Amino acid sequence: MTEDDPTDEISDIEDRIERLAEIAERCRKYILASKIAISGGGALLLITILGLFGAGLTAGLGSIALVLGGIVSLGSNISTLRQTDDAIGAAEARRSALIGRIDLRLVTDTPMKLM
């Protein structure tokens, strides 16, 4: 390998892209959980306000906490997901540029082997 050979850097970038993809997938899971928490908290708050099922003050406070916690978690994970997607895009662009610098040869350029 020569000094101009970017294969090690390409490999590092591909590893980084894989790590970033795992982070993005984890953010998507947290976003889904946050939406469920917001919906569940809203439903519990509605049940508490209407006085159904004998829900008391503690259920009302818990539902408010669930909604607020879900909103905070949702916002945080959406922001992280956007940043991660931007980082993946930049890494893929860098990888493409490095691959473009490699002097690739076509398979047809290889000498024919004897049968």
Secondary structure as GFF3:
##gff-version 3
##sequence-region A 1 115
A	DSSP	alpha_helix	7	50	.	.	.	ID=ss1
A	DSSP	three_ten_helix	52	54	.	.	.	ID=ss2
A	DSSP	alpha_helix	57	101	.	.	.	ID=ss3
A	DSSP	three_ten_helix	107	109	.	.	.	ID=ss4
###
